[in-house]
């Protein structure tokens, strides 16, 4: 239970918590932000999170 949970936020709006992930999670996903409705790509590699907006 001592693992730190990382918060994933939206790069387009002020939604500071889309979901939580464990630091060991790896991969790339695309989701739609429930607040601003923009599609966001989230890359989880080497315990780092990178978010970017997809499209115009």
OpenMM code with the backbone's topology and positions (N, CA, C; nanometers):
from openmm import Vec3, app, unit

residues = "UNK UNK UNK UNK UNK UNK UNK UNK UNK UNK UNK UNK UNK UNK UNK UNK UNK UNK UNK UNK UNK UNK UNK UNK UNK UNK UNK UNK UNK UNK UNK UNK UNK UNK UNK UNK UNK UNK UNK UNK UNK UNK UNK UNK UNK UNK UNK UNK UNK UNK UNK UNK UNK UNK UNK UNK".split()
positions = [
    Vec3(0.0816, -0.1203, 0.0000),
    Vec3(0.0000, 0.0000, 0.0000),
    Vec3(0.0856, 0.1263, 0.0000),
    Vec3(0.2175, 0.1122, 0.0008),
    Vec3(0.3048, 0.2273, 0.0064),
    Vec3(0.3371, 0.2858, -0.1300),
    Vec3(0.2787, 0.2290, -0.2383),
    Vec3(0.3089, 0.2797, -0.3713),
    Vec3(0.2459, 0.4164, -0.3932),
    Vec3(0.3209, 0.5020, -0.4603),
    Vec3(0.2718, 0.6354, -0.4918),
    Vec3(0.1853, 0.6273, -0.6174),
    Vec3(0.0732, 0.6962, -0.6170),
    Vec3(-0.0167, 0.7002, -0.7318),
    Vec3(0.0018, 0.8342, -0.8020),
    Vec3(0.0180, 0.8308, -0.9348),
    Vec3(0.0377, 0.9516, -1.0135),
    Vec3(-0.0956, 0.9991, -1.0698),
    Vec3(-0.1185, 1.1299, -1.0676),
    Vec3(-0.2410, 1.1889, -1.1219),
    Vec3(-0.2157, 1.2312, -1.2661),
    Vec3(-0.3073, 1.1977, -1.3556),
    Vec3(-0.2984, 1.2363, -1.4960),
    Vec3(-0.3963, 1.3503, -1.5182),
    Vec3(-0.3464, 1.4623, -1.5735),
    Vec3(-0.4320, 1.5789, -1.5951),
    Vec3(-0.4462, 1.6083, -1.7442),
    Vec3(-0.5474, 1.6871, -1.7780),
    Vec3(-0.5741, 1.7259, -1.9168),
    Vec3(-0.4852, 1.8449, -1.9536),
    Vec3(-0.4148, 1.8395, -2.0690),
    Vec3(-0.3319, 1.9528, -2.1099),
    Vec3(-0.4124, 2.0665, -2.1725),
    Vec3(-0.5412, 2.0449, -2.2010),
    Vec3(-0.6236, 2.1431, -2.2715),
    Vec3(-0.7110, 2.2272, -2.1795),
    Vec3(-0.7492, 2.1730, -2.0661),
    Vec3(-0.8385, 2.2463, -1.9766),
    Vec3(-0.7859, 2.2373, -1.8335),
    Vec3(-0.8615, 2.2816, -1.7400),
    Vec3(-0.8168, 2.2847, -1.6017),
    Vec3(-0.8542, 2.1585, -1.5233),
    Vec3(-0.8946, 2.0528, -1.5945),
    Vec3(-0.9255, 1.9261, -1.5286),
    Vec3(-0.7941, 1.8646, -1.4798),
    Vec3(-0.7703, 1.8721, -1.3516),
    Vec3(-0.6435, 1.8286, -1.2948),
    Vec3(-0.6364, 1.6821, -1.2614),
    Vec3(-0.7439, 1.6073, -1.2848),
    Vec3(-0.7408, 1.4663, -1.2476),
    Vec3(-0.8319, 1.3847, -1.3390),
    Vec3(-0.7770, 1.3394, -1.4514),
    Vec3(-0.8524, 1.2517, -1.5406),
    Vec3(-0.8639, 1.1128, -1.4799),
    Vec3(-0.7528, 1.0603, -1.4321),
    Vec3(-0.7492, 0.9302, -1.3654),
    Vec3(-0.6153, 0.9164, -1.2948),
    Vec3(-0.6008, 0.8118, -1.2179),
    Vec3(-0.4774, 0.7845, -1.1456),
    Vec3(-0.4123, 0.6591, -1.2037),
    Vec3(-0.2781, 0.6558, -1.2026),
    Vec3(-0.2049, 0.5380, -1.2476),
    Vec3(-0.0951, 0.5054, -1.1478),
    Vec3(-0.0549, 0.3799, -1.1479),
    Vec3(0.0597, 0.3389, -1.0687),
    Vec3(0.1867, 0.3731, -1.1459),
    Vec3(0.2967, 0.4021, -1.0779),
    Vec3(0.4205, 0.4406, -1.1473),
    Vec3(0.4734, 0.3343, -1.2436),
    Vec3(0.4419, 0.2070, -1.2238),
    Vec3(0.4928, 0.1002, -1.3103),
    Vec3(0.4121, 0.0821, -1.4382),
    Vec3(0.3048, 0.1583, -1.4574),
    Vec3(0.2193, 0.1452, -1.5751),
    Vec3(0.2938, 0.1945, -1.6986),
    Vec3(0.2876, 0.1181, -1.8080),
    Vec3(0.3544, 0.1559, -1.9321),
    Vec3(0.2568, 0.1443, -2.0479),
    Vec3(0.2743, 0.2278, -2.1505),
    Vec3(0.1925, 0.2192, -2.2705),
    Vec3(0.1422, 0.3554, -2.3151),
    Vec3(0.0604, 0.3539, -2.4190),
    Vec3(0.0022, 0.4756, -2.4749),
    Vec3(-0.1475, 0.4529, -2.4919),
    Vec3(-0.2276, 0.5505, -2.4481),
    Vec3(-0.3724, 0.5414, -2.4630),
    Vec3(-0.4263, 0.6742, -2.5142),
    Vec3(-0.5455, 0.6711, -2.5702),
    Vec3(-0.6165, 0.7924, -2.6097),
    Vec3(-0.7503, 0.7924, -2.5387),
    Vec3(-0.7851, 0.9074, -2.4802),
    Vec3(-0.9143, 0.9216, -2.4136),
    Vec3(-0.9732, 1.0572, -2.4490),
    Vec3(-1.1013, 1.0735, -2.4203),
    Vec3(-1.1679, 1.2019, -2.4380),
    Vec3(-1.1886, 1.2613, -2.3000),
    Vec3(-1.1437, 1.3850, -2.2800),
    Vec3(-1.1596, 1.4531, -2.1519),
    Vec3(-1.3086, 1.4752, -2.1261),
    Vec3(-1.3579, 1.4383, -2.0091),
    Vec3(-1.5001, 1.4566, -1.9804),
    Vec3(-1.5406, 1.6030, -1.9646),
    Vec3(-1.4447, 1.6911, -1.9416),
    Vec3(-1.4778, 1.8338, -1.9236),
    Vec3(-1.4770, 1.9104, -2.0562),
    Vec3(-1.3649, 1.9058, -2.1291),
    Vec3(-1.3528, 1.9862, -2.2511),
    Vec3(-1.3832, 1.9072, -2.3787),
    Vec3(-1.3997, 1.7749, -2.3689),
    Vec3(-1.4353, 1.6869, -2.4806),
    Vec3(-1.3270, 1.6771, -2.5885),
    Vec3(-1.2045, 1.7142, -2.5579),
    Vec3(-1.0947, 1.7020, -2.6525),
    Vec3(-1.0329, 1.5629, -2.6386),
    Vec3(-0.9819, 1.5083, -2.7498),
    Vec3(-0.9159, 1.3786, -2.7463),
    Vec3(-0.7699, 1.4004, -2.7074),
    Vec3(-0.7239, 1.3215, -2.6120),
    Vec3(-0.5910, 1.3385, -2.5548),
    Vec3(-0.5157, 1.2069, -2.5653),
    Vec3(-0.3894, 1.2145, -2.6077),
    Vec3(-0.3033, 1.0965, -2.6078),
    Vec3(-0.2155, 1.1022, -2.4842),
    Vec3(-0.2087, 0.9916, -2.4135),
    Vec3(-0.1319, 0.9849, -2.2900),
    Vec3(-0.0272, 0.8758, -2.3050),
    Vec3(0.1007, 0.9139, -2.2924),
    Vec3(0.2107, 0.8186, -2.3006),
    Vec3(0.2657, 0.7958, -2.1612),
    Vec3(0.2729, 0.6708, -2.1208),
    Vec3(0.3242, 0.6329, -1.9898),
    Vec3(0.4467, 0.5444, -2.0118),
    Vec3(0.5660, 0.6017, -1.9955),
    Vec3(0.6898, 0.5273, -2.0155),
    Vec3(0.7930, 0.5715, -1.9127),
    Vec3(0.8657, 0.4763, -1.8587),
    Vec3(0.9744, 0.5024, -1.7642),
    Vec3(0.9320, 0.5908, -1.6480),
    Vec3(0.8137, 0.5632, -1.5926),
    Vec3(0.7598, 0.6361, -1.4777),
    Vec3(0.7370, 0.7845, -1.5070),
    Vec3(0.7224, 0.8212, -1.6361),
    Vec3(0.6938, 0.9594, -1.6751),
    Vec3(0.5637, 0.9614, -1.7542),
    Vec3(0.4883, 1.0688, -1.7376),
    Vec3(0.3606, 1.0851, -1.8069),
    Vec3(0.3726, 1.2025, -1.9029),
    Vec3(0.3325, 1.1806, -2.0283),
    Vec3(0.3298, 1.2887, -2.1258),
    Vec3(0.1907, 1.2926, -2.1865),
    Vec3(0.1260, 1.4092, -2.1815),
    Vec3(-0.0072, 1.4238, -2.2398),
    Vec3(-0.0012, 1.5243, -2.3533),
    Vec3(-0.0763, 1.4983, -2.4598),
    Vec3(-0.0836, 1.5931, -2.5703),
    Vec3(-0.2203, 1.5852, -2.6356),
    Vec3(-0.2632, 1.6971, -2.6892),
    Vec3(-0.3924, 1.7062, -2.7565),
    Vec3(-0.3798, 1.6488, -2.8965),
    Vec3(-0.4791, 1.5744, -2.9401),
    Vec3(-0.4816, 1.5144, -3.0732),
    Vec3(-0.5786, 1.5944, -3.1589),
    Vec3(-0.5380, 1.6320, -3.2801),
    Vec3(-0.6256, 1.7049, -3.3710),
    Vec3(-0.6118, 1.8552, -3.3563),
    Vec3(-0.7042, 1.9277, -3.4206),
    Vec3(-0.6959, 2.0739, -3.4239),
    Vec3(-0.7512, 2.1395, -3.3022),
] * unit.nanometer
topology = app.Topology()
chain = topology.addChain("A")
for resn in residues:
    res = topology.addResidue(resn, chain)
    for name in ("N", "CA", "C"):
        topology.addAtom(name, app.Element.getBySymbol(name[0]), res)
